Structures are given as structure tokens and as C-alpha cells.
Amino acid sequence: MPTTRKIRLGAFLPGGGQHVAAWRHPESPPDGATSFDLHLKLAQEAERGLFDAYFLADNLSIAFGGGIEGGNAKVAGFEPVTLFSALAPLTKNLGFIATASTTYEEPYNTARKFASLDLISGGRAGWNVVTTATEAAAHNFNLDQQHPHAFRYKRAAEHVEVVKKLWDSFEDDAFLRDKVTGRFFDPDKVHPADHKGEHFKVRGPLNVSRSAQGHPVIVQAGQSDDGRGLAAATAEVIFTAHQKLDTAQEFYRDIKARARGFGRNPDHILVMPGVSPFIGRAEAEAREKYDRLTSLILEEDGIALIKGLTGGTLDLTGVDLDGPLPPVEPTEGMKSRQALIRQIADENGFTIRQLYQHVASARGHFTVVGTPTQIVDILEDWFQNEGADGFNILPPWLPTGLTDFVDLVVPELQRRGLFRTAYEGRTLRENLGLPFPENRWAVERRAAHAAE
């Protein structure tokens, strides 16, 4: 009998909070971004709610003001893989998806640190593949200006290819560790990458073995045409941003079709839009929570947020914030997000002030305000109608926003049979329902034996 399809849930939990004014909320610790105790509490709370994974973005430069999630609260924070290596032994089932840049990291370093996290966590690691898009980051890595969008994605595709080769350096049964014979490993089951490409030359093999889930789950978040191509070819989970079901459906169907074109099973690519929920037992309570946090936005943070989301070049000095968003020339930054912010402004007829208030919680992801029943109605509609395989939940402020979801929304999802009541497995792959990635060399050996 086929297994009933379930919603998958990621928890996007920057310690400083998601909303640009989150740190100012009375219930939020102002030092949350650099508080290990808070991150541990968040991980344990997400695990109590049976989330698949704890997800963290990363920034390779400082964005002062409201340019990133959490605003000034995220000026300083932890490097995600380091943080997750400390949290993993203190949890049992929760996955850990960390962001790392293909633009400024070498494949060997990326492969090594994520393979290490995968071993430390017992097979619960995921790599969120990103291309880094800011001039500020470029200035921290020997560049005067950032690489063009197309270049970043070509490099990213090859970067992922090399990392996957390195993750297959050791076959799953390569280590014998036989004290009697003295054979520690089988040299026939250790393989160099021998990669020579346009951007990278990597000999290998990697000096970290495979984990209980084979290798980390590969996650991607791009929405441009280049981003979609990379995701359909390489990703197993896709983090995407949509305001409406119809655009979510277009993205979902396009990704699944592209995956088929690459010879992949579309069921093995999970599309998970971001959702930022303000939850109340009554609708008025939810609205009060939204209005309270909105009232804490500093004008300068709102302006910085809009500047960051529109490419980093917009100058609003002397511009009426209660007037429309002026035209902005696209940059080499996050092209899809720039287009989305313009779409939100135009479709809603927002002023600049209304726009930054609207995107302050989720920066273009879907913000919902309502009761658990109302929120689950929306999630179920998207899930059942080719809009999503699951959702990345972006609580507006922490830790209360996460606790609200665990205590109020998760039970309603479970009541409708849409979400698990217990973890299905111990690895991130098992809980996501993703297949074990067979080692390419083992597959080749098996095929050779079958042909004999």
C-alpha cells in the first residue's frame, strides 16, 4: 500500500529573529544571534514539533540596518556549520541545513565540512547551495565587484558536481578496520575525483568518509532561470518564495518538468516555499501580534531592507516614503528577489513604507496572519494543489513564534493527517522521504559484474 504523502517542514531560525524588528520584541532576547543557549532551545523546540530540519542562511559580509533577516540583530552571528556541529549531539532526529557559498568557497573545503557535520550528526546534515550576491561580500574575497549572475551559476553547477564526486571518494563499505589482519580499509574502494573543469581542478579523494545517509541532502534556493536550472539538476530540496498559489504552482510544475528532463524522479525533489506565520487563537489576536511587531520597525531599517532587496543601489534620500517605489535598475545580485519585490509593490499599490512593512517579516516570502485553522487551510491548499511539498516556516520573532507554531499549528496539521506524529527515521533523508544516494563507484562495479 503506498504511503500517504505528508507535508515536510523546515524551521528557518536565525537567532536574532526573522522580522527586521524581531530583536526589539519584549519576548525576544536581544543577543539571540550569538546566544548558543537560545539556538539550543530553538533546536529542541523544533524537534518537539517534529520538524524535518533547522535551516540557517549565512552572510559573508555585514549588512547594517535592515538589509537582512533580523536587521541589526544579525550584524554578528555564528557560522552555521560550526553552530550545527555543536547542536547536533544535543538532538536526535532534527536535521541541520546550513548555507555555504559556491562563489567564494572551494569544493574540497565545502565537501569536507559538510561530510564532517553529516558524520557528527549521524546523517542529519544538509547543504543549502547558494551563489553569493552582494558587492560587500565581493570586497571580502579579493574582488572590487561581484561576479556576474550567469558566471556565478556556471561556477555553482561545477562546484556541486565536484563536491558530489568528493563525497563518493569512499564506498560505503571501504573501511574494514580489521585488527586481526591489520587491514584498515580496502584501497580498491577509495577513489580520487580527478576533476578538471572550467572553474576547478581537484584531484581528491576526500579525507572524510560517507555517513549513514550516504551524503548530505542538497538544498537550493534560486528562482531565476539559472537558479531553476541548477535546482532541477542538482537539488533534493528547494527553498522558494511566493506570495500566491498560482505563482507557486508555476514554479512547482516547472521544476518538476525540468527534473524529468534531466532524467530525475520529480518526487525526489521537494519544493518548500517560505511561510512567515503570525498565529492567534482568534484572528484578532493574530492581527494584534502582527501590528505590534510592525510598530517596532525603525524607518531607517525599513529603508535599508528595501535597498537590500532591490539590489543595493536604490537611494531613497529625500524620497517620500508614503509615495510609490521609484524605478530601480536590476543589478547582478539576487535577480529573482529584485523582481519579486517590484511585483509585490506594483500588484498591491504599496507605498515605500507599506512595502517595507509588508516584507519586514519574510523579505518576499508569504506572510500569513490568522488562526491555526486559517493557516492550515492555506498550507493544505498549496500542498494538495501542486504548490508545495512542504514549507520552510519563518517565525517572525523567537522563540515565541516557533512555540506558537508547534503548539497551535502542528496539532491541526496532524488532526487532518497532513503531518507526522512521530519521526519516520533517524537520518534527514529518511524523514524527508528521499532515497539513499548510491555511491557511483559501487554502482559502476555492480554494473560491470552484471555484464560479465
Sequence and secondary structure as in RCSB ss.txt:
>XXXX:A:sequence
MPTTRKIRLGAFLPGGGQHVAAWRHPESPPDGATSFDLHLKLAQEAERGLFDAYFLADNLSIAFGGGIEGGNAKV
AGFEPVTLFSALAPLTKNLGFIATASTTYEEPYNTARKFASLDLISGGRAGWNVVTTATEAAAHNFNLDQQHPHA
FRYKRAAEHVEVVKKLWDSFEDDAFLRDKVTGRFFDPDKVHPADHKGEHFKVRGPLNVSRSAQGHPVIVQAGQSD
DGRGLAAATAEVIFTAHQKLDTAQEFYRDIKARARGFGRNPDHILVMPGVSPFIGRAEAEAREKYDRLTSLILEE
DGIALIKGLTGGTLDLTGVDLDGPLPPVEPTEGMKSRQALIRQIADENGFTIRQLYQHVASARGHFTVVGTPTQI
VDILEDWFQNEGADGFNILPPWLPTGLTDFVDLVVPELQRRGLFRTAYEGRTLRENLGLPFPENRWAVERRAAHA
AE
>XXXX:A:secstr
       EEEEE  TT SSTTGGGSTTS TTGGG HHHHHHHHHHHHHTT SEEEE   SS   TTSSTTGGGGS
S   HHHHHHHHGGG SS EEEEEEETTTS HHHHHHHHHHHHHHTTS EEEEEE    HHHHTTTT SS   HH
HHHHHHHHHHHHHHHHHTSB TT EEEETTTTEEE GGGB    EE SS EE    SS  BTTBS EEEE   SH
HHHHHHHHH SEEEE  SSHHHHHHHHHHHHHHHHHTT  GGGSEEEEEEEEEE SSHHHHHHHHHHHHTT  HH
HHHHHHHHHTTS    TT  TTSB       SS HHHHHHHHHHHHHHT BHHHHHHHHTTTTTSEEEEE HHHH
HHHHHHHHHTTS SEEEE  SSTTHHHHHIIIIIHHHHHHTT S SS S SSHHHHHT      HHHHHHHHHHH
H 
